Amino acid sequence: MKHYSICFECADLKPNNYVYSVGEVEADLVALCTCPFGHKTIMRITHNLCDVLYSSAVYAFVKDCLSESVMSFAAALERTYEMFVKVTLYVEGISYEQIDIFWKELSKQSERQYGAFCTQFLKTFKESWNVNPKMIEFRNKVVHKGYIASTQEVTKYAEYITEAIYKILKYLHSNHSKESGEYYFHETKKTKDRVNELMKNHNNARLGGTSIISLLNWNQMDMPEVTFSEAVKTMTKLKRI
């Protein structure tokens, strides 16, 4: 996923002449960006992973990369499950360090991750998490069988994913905003080694943090409801900038 940011070095030299640097966002949400003049900037993306993956999915949809879009939507939902599990366990009094040890045992087994989510959801809402079997079947066909989906099919899947993610994040935002913030800062600590490595290999690089527009409205105070069509409209406008 490409990331664009202002080159700090160029901004210092010519404050009124903005020059952008470009880099690839890695799994740890760190990007090494380079401007046309060779100046390097190490940027941390200041968002939760599920939010970034959702934006990536919408971007892929707008570009007509439909299979890629489906995979990113599925990943965004899985990382939302993870966030819900970790935050609700933390609310129950378990430290994030202990939760990391627990999650490490589940990290390569998506079925166990989903089971942990369903358990925490039941404990929290006193009802079972309901999935649409047709959406699961569709996702598996695209991801595992190479099924080439139509725009209409992907739109239905994206609407389903958007509704599911919003329901989970809205609860965390409304009821556990403080704990969710602590979760974010705990996760960013894990990028320290990667940032130090990049700083060592590129000793003239500048370090910064950058934000993206949350298509899920996570960074808005009341987190208003979002729809997939609205997310597409916002992303389409951003592409024109």
NORPE-V333409 format. One record per run of one state. SS is the DSSP state (h for helix, s for strand, l for the rest). FROM is the first residue (numbers start at 1). LEN is the number of residues. If there is no record, write none. Layout:
<<SS & FROM & LEN> <SS & FROM & LEN>>
This chain:
<<l & 1 & 1> <s & 2 & 5> <l & 7 & 1> <h & 8 & 6> <l & 14 & 6> <s & 20 & 6> <l & 26 & 4> <s & 30 & 6> <l & 36 & 4> <s & 40 & 6> <l & 46 & 3> <h & 49 & 14> <l & 63 & 3> <h & 66 & 26> <l & 92 & 4> <h & 96 & 9> <l & 105 & 5> <h & 110 & 16> <l & 126 & 7> <h & 133 & 13> <l & 146 & 5> <h & 151 & 25> <l & 176 & 1> <h & 177 & 13> <l & 190 & 2> <h & 192 & 10> <l & 202 & 4> <s & 206 & 5> <l & 211 & 17> <h & 228 & 13> <l & 241 & 1>>
